[in-house]
């Protein structure tokens, strides 16, 4: 008769084999695909290892159930959050210490006894570097930084949570500015599983109204390192890198720089810093206008003064020329007056000449103009003489 086992016996044999082969805890790296905190205080997980070269990017090649019992879970959860700045959650890659058990009813199970937060942090940095390398290899790394920023950023599309303290700080700073800066909020989730797609959707919505804005501001208040996850993702970063408008970032982290910060046209530390930069740029433009106005005023003053000086010199030359011309004309008039005076009838009469007029009063210029016996009037310097023509004598040829 063939040797056989009951199912229970087989499960017990498998359990004993597992415990003999793995008598002590071992460290295992995996991704958390599901996580559930039970009301009793236990934490149940599904751990998975995915195919590295899977075309879909999600095919699993190994999977196991895991549990952190309630007597260890609060301690391990607090330890992890303190180191990474975030709570244990699905999609995280973790390095955990596990004891392998096999229960006849529930099968293979991993009991997590410890967790190494540095692995998760390092994995995040590795993924960040992969994103950076990919953006550079695709030739989009510097694209948004080459987009020209207007001299004055006056119409700003803002991506933020409407209730975030960072958004409130940003708006207060803008409101305090004396310049007419308008903002339009495109609300998005700035952390959590939906944040990546939410930010990208907001960017796409703004792109449809590109002509209405001078720049885009992506802002959020301070938070943990893990809150940067959305801004280190390839999807968000590649969208920002290729964006047609200049992107300003104020993601609220002083020590850590996200990939989105790296590809943005103007990375700044906080939402307030973004608002200050916008206001300062307006003030700088205003100062430039005032400076050029001063230069224009000085240039106009110099030109006016120069024109006045040249006009004064021209007037002086004109006056001199006029005086010279008048003098010349006076001299000519005087000469003509002298000439007229020299040849005036009175002067001729004073010199002994006389003027004879006939009975009609016309000047006699020829002896043939008066008859013998006619009376003529002879004008001399001090009066007239009346004479009778007795005889006429003509010049001999």
C-alpha positions in Angstrom: 0.0 0.0 0.0 1.3 3.5 -0.9 2.5 5.8 1.9 0.1 8.7 2.3 -0.4 11.7 4.5 -3.4 13.6 5.6 -3.4 17.3 4.5 -2.8 18.3 8.1 0.1 16.0 8.4 1.6 17.3 5.1 1.3 20.9 6.3 2.9 20.0 9.6 5.8 18.4 7.7 6.2 21.5 5.6 6.1 23.6 8.7 8.8 21.6 10.4 11.0 21.7 7.3 10.7 25.5 7.1 11.5 25.9 10.8 14.5 23.6 10.5 15.9 25.3 7.4 15.2 28.8 8.7 15.5 28.6 12.4 16.4 32.3 12.9 15.0 35.5 11.5 16.2 36.7 8.1 16.2 40.0 6.3 14.1 40.3 3.2 13.7 43.1 0.7 10.3 43.5 -0.9 7.6 46.0 -1.9 4.4 46.4 0.2 1.5 45.8 -2.2 -1.2 45.9 0.4 -1.3 47.1 4.0 -4.1 46.9 6.6 -4.1 47.9 10.2 -6.5 45.6 12.0 -8.8 46.9 14.7 -7.1 44.5 17.1 -3.8 46.3 16.6 -2.1 43.8 14.3 -0.8 45.0 10.9 -1.3 42.7 7.9 0.7 43.1 4.7 1.1 41.6 1.2 4.8 41.6 0.2 5.7 41.3 -3.5 8.8 41.2 -5.7 8.2 42.4 -9.2 9.9 41.5 -12.5 12.6 44.1 -13.2 12.2 43.9 -17.0 8.4 43.5 -17.1 6.9 45.4 -20.0 3.9 46.2 -17.8 6.1 47.2 -14.9 3.8 45.4 -12.4 4.2 41.6 -12.9 5.0 39.8 -9.7 7.4 37.0 -9.5 7.1 36.3 -5.8 4.5 37.1 -3.1 3.9 36.4 0.6 1.7 37.4 3.4 3.3 39.1 6.4 2.2 40.4 9.8 3.5 42.7 12.5 1.9 41.7 15.7 0.3 44.4 17.9 3.0 44.1 20.6 5.7 45.2 18.0 3.7 47.3 15.5 3.5 50.7 17.4 7.3 50.6 18.0 8.3 49.6 14.4 5.8 52.1 12.9 7.1 55.0 15.0 10.7 54.0 14.3 10.0 54.0 10.5 8.1 57.3 10.5 10.7 59.1 12.6 13.5 58.0 10.2 11.7 58.5 6.9 9.1 61.1 7.7 6.2 59.0 6.5 4.0 56.1 7.6 4.3 52.6 6.3 2.1 52.4 3.2 1.5 50.4 0.0 4.0 50.9 -2.9 6.9 51.3 -0.5 10.0 49.2 -0.8 11.2 47.9 2.6 13.8 45.8 4.2 12.3 43.8 7.0 13.5 41.2 9.4 11.1 38.2 9.3 10.6 34.9 11.0 9.2 32.4 8.5 6.3 30.2 9.8 4.0 27.7 8.2 0.6 27.2 9.7 -1.4 24.1 8.8 -4.5 26.2 8.2 -3.1 29.5 7.0 -0.1 28.4 5.1 3.3 30.3 4.8 3.5 33.5 6.7 6.2 36.0 7.5 6.2 37.5 11.0 8.0 40.9 10.8 10.2 41.5 13.8 12.2 44.6 12.7 12.5 47.1 9.8 15.4 49.1 8.4 14.2 52.6 7.4 17.5 53.5 5.8 16.8 50.9 3.0 13.6 52.7 2.1 15.3 56.1 2.2 18.1 54.8 0.0 15.7 53.2 -2.4 13.9 56.5 -2.8 17.2 58.2 -3.6 18.0 55.5 -6.1 14.6 56.0 -7.8 15.2 59.7 -7.8 18.6 59.3 -9.6 16.9 56.9 -12.1 14.4 59.7 -12.9 17.2 62.3 -13.2 19.2 60.0 -15.6 16.1 59.3 -17.7 15.2 63.0 -18.1 18.8 63.8 -19.1 19.0 60.9 -21.6 15.7 62.0 -23.2 17.1 65.5 -23.7 14.4 67.3 -21.7 16.4 68.1 -18.5 17.2 71.8 -19.3 14.1 72.7 -21.4 12.0 74.6 -18.8 15.1 76.5 -17.6 15.5 77.9 -21.1 11.9 79.2 -21.2 12.2 83.0 -21.0 10.7 84.5 -17.8 8.9 87.8 -18.5 10.4 91.0 -17.0 7.4 91.2 -14.8 5.5 88.1 -13.7 2.0 89.6 -13.3 -0.4 86.7 -14.2 0.4 83.6 -12.1 -1.3 80.2 -12.3 -0.9 78.6 -8.8 -0.9 74.8 -8.2 -1.6 74.1 -4.5 -4.1 72.8 -2.0 -6.6 75.6 -1.3 -6.5 74.9 2.4 -2.7 74.6 2.7 -0.9 77.0 5.0 1.7 77.5 2.3 -0.9 78.7 -0.1 -2.2 81.1 2.6 1.3 82.5 3.2 1.8 82.9 -0.6 -1.4 84.9 -1.0 -0.7 87.1 2.0 2.6 88.0 0.6 1.1 88.8 -2.9 -1.7 90.8 -1.3 0.9 93.0 0.6 2.5 93.9 -2.7 1.8 97.4 -4.2 1.8 95.8 -7.7 -1.2 94.4 -9.6 -0.3 90.7 -9.5 -3.2 88.4 -10.3 -3.3 84.7 -9.3 -5.5 81.8 -10.4 -5.6 78.7 -8.2 -5.6 75.2 -9.9 -6.2 73.0 -6.9 -4.3 69.8 -6.5 -3.5 67.2 -3.9 0.1 68.0 -2.9 0.9 64.7 -1.1 -0.4 61.2 -1.0 -1.1 58.5 -3.6 -3.2 60.8 -5.8 -0.8 63.8 -5.7 1.3 62.8 -8.8 -1.7 62.6 -11.1 -3.4 65.6 -9.5 -0.4 67.9 -10.1 -0.1 66.7 -13.7 -3.8 67.2 -14.3 -3.4 70.8 -13.0 -0.5 71.4 -15.3 -2.5 70.2 -18.2 -5.4 72.4 -17.3 -3.1 75.4 -17.2 -1.5 74.5 -20.5 -4.9 74.7 -22.2 -5.0 78.4 -21.1 -1.4 79.1 -21.6 -1.9 82.6 -23.1 -3.6 83.8 -19.9 -0.5 83.4 -17.7 3.1 84.5 -17.4 4.3 81.7 -15.2 3.2 78.7 -13.1 3.9 78.5 -9.3 3.9 75.0 -7.7 3.7 75.5 -3.9 3.2 73.6 -0.8 4.2 74.1 2.9 6.8 72.2 4.8 6.6 68.5 5.4 8.7 65.3 5.6 11.2 64.0 3.1 8.6 61.5 2.0 6.2 64.3 1.0 8.6 64.9 -1.9 7.7 61.6 -3.5 5.3 63.2 -5.9 7.9 65.8 -6.9 10.5 63.1 -7.6 8.3 61.1 -9.8 9.1 60.8 -13.5 5.6 61.7 -14.6 5.5 65.0 -12.7 9.1 65.9 -13.5 8.9 65.2 -17.2 5.8 67.3 -17.4 7.5 70.3 -15.7 10.7 69.8 -17.7 8.8 70.2 -21.0 6.3 72.8 -19.8 5.8 75.8 -22.2 5.5 78.4 -19.3 8.3 79.1 -16.8 7.7 77.0 -13.6 8.4 78.5 -10.2 8.6 76.0 -7.3 8.2 76.6 -3.6 7.8 73.1 -2.2 8.9 73.9 1.3 12.0 71.8 1.9 15.2 73.5 2.9 17.5 70.5 2.8 16.1 68.3 0.1 15.8 69.4 -3.5 13.2 67.5 -5.6 13.6 66.6 -9.2 10.8 69.0 -10.1 12.9 71.7 -8.4 15.9 70.7 -10.5 14.1 71.0 -13.8 12.0 74.1 -13.0 12.9 77.5 -14.4 13.1 79.1 -11.0 13.4 76.8 -7.9 12.7 78.5 -4.6 12.5 77.1 -1.1 9.1 78.1 0.2 5.7 79.4 -1.0 6.5 82.8 0.7 9.9 82.8 -1.2 8.0 82.4 -4.5 5.7 85.3 -3.7 8.6 87.4 -2.6 10.5 86.7 -5.8 7.5 87.7 -7.9 7.0 90.9 -6.0 10.8 91.7 -6.0 10.8 91.1 -9.8 8.0 93.6 -10.2 9.8 96.1 -7.9 13.0 95.6 -9.9 11.1 96.3 -13.1 9.5 99.4 -11.5 13.0 100.6 -10.4 14.3 100.1 -14.0 11.4 102.2 -15.3 12.1 104.9 -12.8 15.8 104.7 -13.6 15.1 105.0 -17.3 12.7 107.8 -16.6 15.4 109.7 -14.8 17.8 109.1 -17.7 15.2 110.3 -20.2 14.5 113.4 -18.1 18.2 114.2 -17.8 18.7 113.5 -21.5 15.8 115.8 -22.4 17.1 118.5 -20.0 20.6 118.3 -21.6 19.1 118.4 -25.0 16.9 121.4 -24.1 19.8 123.2 -22.6 22.0 122.5 -25.6 19.3 123.6 -27.9 18.8 126.8 -25.9 22.6 127.5 -26.0 22.7 126.9 -29.7 19.6 129.0 -30.2 21.2 131.8 -28.1 24.4 131.6 -30.3 22.3 131.6 -33.4 20.3 134.7 -32.2 23.5 136.5 -31.4 24.8 135.7 -34.9 21.4 136.8 -36.4 21.5 140.0 -34.4 25.0 140.7 -35.6 24.2 139.9 -39.2 21.1 142.1 -39.0 23.1 145.0 -37.5 25.7 144.6 -40.2 23.0 144.5 -42.9 21.2 147.5 -41.4 24.5 149.5 -41.3 25.2 148.6 -44.9 21.7 149.7 -45.9 22.0 152.9 -43.9 25.3 153.7 -45.6 23.7 153.0 -49.0 20.7 155.2 -48.1 23.1 158.0 -46.9 25.1 157.7 -50.1 21.9 157.9 -52.2 20.6 160.8 -50.2 23.9 162.6 -50.7 23.7 161.8 -54.4 20.2 163.1 -54.6 21.1 166.2 -52.6 24.1 166.9 -54.9 21.9 166.7 -57.9 18.8 168.4 -56.5 17.4 171.4 -58.3 17.9 173.6 -55.2 21.6 172.7 -55.1 22.0 173.4 -58.8 20.2 176.7 -58.4 22.6 177.6 -55.6 25.5 176.9 -57.9 24.2 179.5 -60.4 22.1 177.4 -62.6 18.5 178.5 -63.5 15.5 176.7 -64.7 13.3 178.2 -67.5 9.7 177.4 -67.9 7.4 178.4 -70.7 4.0 180.0 -70.4 2.5 176.5 -69.8 4.8 175.9 -66.9 6.8 173.2 -68.6 10.6 173.2 -68.3 12.2 174.6 -71.5 14.9 172.2 -72.6 15.5 173.7 -76.2 15.4 177.2 -77.8 12.9 175.8 -80.2 10.4 175.3 -77.4 9.7 179.0 -77.1 8.9 181.7 -79.6 10.4 185.1 -79.8 8.2 187.5 -78.0 6.9 184.8 -75.6 7.2 185.2 -71.9 9.2 182.7 -69.8 9.7 182.2 -66.1 13.3 181.8 -64.9 13.7 180.2 -61.5 16.9 181.1 -59.6 17.9 180.2 -56.0 16.0 182.9 -54.3 12.9 183.3 -56.6 11.6 183.6 -60.1 12.2 186.1 -62.9 9.7 186.8 -65.8 11.4 187.6 -69.1 10.5 188.1 -72.7 12.2 186.2 -75.5 13.7 188.8 -77.7 15.9 186.6 -79.8 16.9 182.9 -80.1 20.3 181.6 -80.7 21.0 177.9 -81.3 24.2 176.1 -81.0 26.2 175.8 -84.1 26.9 172.3 -85.3 
